[in-house]
Amino acid sequence: MIIFNQTVKMKFKNIIMIMAATALVAPLSVSAKAKKQPAIYGQVTADGKPLAGVQVSDGVSIVKTDANGNYAIQTSDKTDGTVYITTPSGYMALSNDGFQPGFWRLLNAPVGTPEVHNFNLTQQNQDVYSVMYLPDLHLTNEDEKRDLHAFETLAYPVMQSLYDKYSQDGPVYCFNLGDISHDLFWYDYGFSLDKVIGYLKGKAWPFMTYSVSGNHDNDASVTGENTDNRAAWLYRKTLGPAQYSVNIGNDHWIFLDNIEYINVPGKGKKAKGVNGDRSYNHTFTPAQLAWLEKDLANVEPGQQVRVVCHAPLIMEIKKNGLVFKKEDMDKFDKLFANFDYVPIYSGHAHSLFINKHKDYPRFMQHVGPAASGNMWTTSRYDQTLSTDGTEAGVFVGKFVKNQPEDRQLYTYAQGKSAMRTYDLNSVGDYYRNDSIVRKELGFFPKRTDFSDDKYKNGILINYWLYKPGEKVEFIENGVPLDVEYASEVEDPLWNIIYYAPLTAKLNQYKSSYNQRTSAHLFMAKAKTADSPIEIRVTDANGKLVRTQVMHRPKKFDRTAN
């Protein structure tokens, strides 16, 4: 029997049922006269009754339950290490640990030895449901960053309040988009992936959580042959399979691990228990693509397909807009030939952008800001920022059948914040007079120097909710200014909070601290130094999306917002 923390909300308790009280219909029996038992078999029930037509997979084969809820995978090499179901719409698999739905089981018998695994579901109204996307939480328990303190004081209260808000309308899930842990610190600080999950459980984590693996969720002590599979041993044991799907409401969600862990031995950063360089490739394995093809063949007509993976497939600028190799992207795209629109939800980049690629128009890539900002390194200033200057926070998507996703960003510092505005006269004064910035610019002459006269009377905004097709306008005294997409400069707050102090501390040049540009900076030159500036954003159809007035002069320092 599983006992749960009493502070968890009552709605959540109604879903998490005591497993011993669940009445099971007898699982598939195998006659003693049978020549061979199935490799993996069992039964799927819902509220004590057999459930037919449920997909069950070992990561290679996909079978369906019969009229009695029974399934049988006849042969399996058990390479994936798990067996799991695709939960039907209107149901949720009962949790075994209070953290995640119990849609998977760890395979524990040698190849050739049959094993039985049953799955228990309960009905759930999913006419309206919500998802909190959680990329790159990076909890480490590391001394200097004090990331657990930052999480508990800055992030967790926001997440809890979002659960309280959205659970009034229907179920609320968390999608862990990977790097919830950090491989470099597993052994140094005794905070491996399973310890991170145990820590969150101890916080009375209210969300039922579905996960994908990130590059930092692998065991860096593992090197040698078949590293990618072997280094994922703790992930499989703790959070389940490398690829799976779940139906929620009218949506078919596909979760895919797109990190191939390499970990070349003897190279990279040295830390306790780390035996390699923790390197990786962005790709899907042939086995994953073969499984994906079978899974997509079972999508019901009218369902919206959505993909979740750690690393984005499409980037804003780099590599012709692709993270994956083009040949890999072509293979992936071909599998979705029957679907016109497929959103992809990712993290990994520690920046926020929404983008499409002209060669793959069916995909809309959503990349959320890291929940940790830059791995909690800027939180000591109460400014938790991602590397593009975006305020750290989480997206929440609300789903109602036959309606577009209502997607909102909630930042820790500002709530539903869309942009940060800069008066470059004030930024220039700071850059001109701050000794740390002047020292940094001596080491980094190519970094944006906002003290340059060319930025006089300049207006800069970091509009992190920018979407393709939107138009950004600056209006001064009723007159539109010439706005440019500022792809050659960087967010000044990010620089003075992160890079400038690091440069001063190291007192030397470090190439990895070079300028970080952003996908959503916009700049214009005003006619005056003190007139207010109206910022207007319209969508591709000319509809006003948001408007904001920036009053000048506007102060700039580490507390800027």
Disulfide bonds with the S-S distance in Angstrom:
none
